[in-house]
């Protein structure tokens, strides 16, 4: 039934094409078999030796000077291999576990120059073993006893082929030797077929300011595409307009919002949209369930100012959201928000993949992990390195910055924090009709929720965006705010207080 708040402009009821996640059960069984072995191994003594390079600074944006210092931390997925000691054809060997090296004897480990490489060693038969790479001065701990394990890492800075081997007397000659092949150039150069799905945090329309209410048309296309999740790793994302998050929608209170949503003809799934800013059945989802190639039109009134999430609401809703189908809509109050120098658009989400974090290749969604809330990836704007390598935030000292921050989820609450800054104003839970909080260090944002934070940047340097559940940074969740300007002043400087 049509009313003045929300009505359906067009509705198509063609049945969707059949869709099955082919092989999901087989992938899940294979993964859990490997996970069980790993979990048992980790219960024994576990030694780690690490060697890391200092993180490199991101280049300055056009028109800005090069920042003086590099970030002191780098959050990036390592290239990971797991080897298990064993016996093959009467010889002692290393046997590959998982991924492309599954079951291979003394597999050649293929990596790219500059990658952080992690090797997990599991004792498969109980004898004393280790693994050594002389050229990198890297080695595991000696492991004794079946299912004992050790992990070590190094940066593949040298190009060429290098031997890895067991240093226990006689074991190398008995067969425990393989090669690591380090190829020139970064792996990202090999990912040309994978789309860049990252929404640039600076990609949002400007403030509305003073204008009367009007009809605002919003066009959305739901697109399924293979995108870059990490260097050497891809995922089939489901998106609004080919990016994660979807486009930032900006209207003012009293506007009539006319949404035209089209599902790409080559999609496999039905899709829809639920606007948390809309009042009516399903936030519009009841009127926008569309099969591939179809289009629907939805109209609603923007009744209440605030920052709101929108997302796909086609079952399984959590599956559609985790795959990238979420975004923000801002309903400005009459007259707009207080003016700032720069605005950014950042959203947090999770991915639930069959293979563990850091595995290379095309990832498959794991529905069992999704419903049991065991993500492999935590992400800002859709991919590992989205806001560190691909699209860091840029500003100048002395400027005021506003971040529109939302959580697509679908499951985890964020404790959003910018390391080295204090939020001057925080619009809690996305409300912009209530007075903002002031002087806030960290703000909690639930799944399907959003906030707005404003702050003035007093000095230059590199600031890190995190969820302060900091273990998530090791699974991809970090961003950089790179600020051009003096980084030694009375506010903070190295050494004792100046007289």
Secondary structure as UniProt FT lines:
FT   STRAND          6..10
FT   TURN            22..23
FT   HELIX           24..42
FT   STRAND          46..49
FT   TURN            62..63
FT   STRAND          79..88
FT   TURN            89..90
FT   STRAND          91..97
FT   HELIX           99..101
FT   TURN            102..103
FT   STRAND          109..112
FT   TURN            113..114
FT   STRAND          116..122
FT   STRAND          132..133
FT   HELIX           134..136
FT   STRAND          138..139
FT   TURN            146..147
FT   STRAND          149..155
FT   STRAND          160..165
FT   TURN            169..175
FT   STRAND          177..183
FT   HELIX           187..190
FT   TURN            192..193
FT   TURN            201..202
FT   STRAND          215..230
FT   TURN            231..232
FT   STRAND          233..240
FT   TURN            241..242
FT   STRAND          243..244
FT   STRAND          249..252
FT   TURN            253..254
FT   STRAND          256..263
FT   TURN            265..266
FT   STRAND          274..275
FT   TURN            276..277
FT   HELIX           281..287
FT   TURN            292..293
FT   STRAND          295..301
FT   STRAND          306..311
FT   HELIX           317..322
FT   TURN            323..324
FT   STRAND          326..332
FT   TURN            334..335
FT   STRAND          342..351
FT   TURN            357..358
FT   STRAND          361..363
FT   HELIX           367..371
FT   TURN            372..373
FT   STRAND          377..380
FT   TURN            381..382
FT   TURN            384..386
FT   TURN            388..390
FT   STRAND          393..396
FT   TURN            397..398
FT   STRAND          400..409
FT   STRAND          414..419
FT   STRAND          423..427
FT   HELIX           428..430
FT   STRAND          437..440
FT   STRAND          442..445
FT   TURN            447..448
FT   STRAND          450..456
FT   STRAND          461..467
FT   HELIX           470..475
FT   STRAND          479..484
//
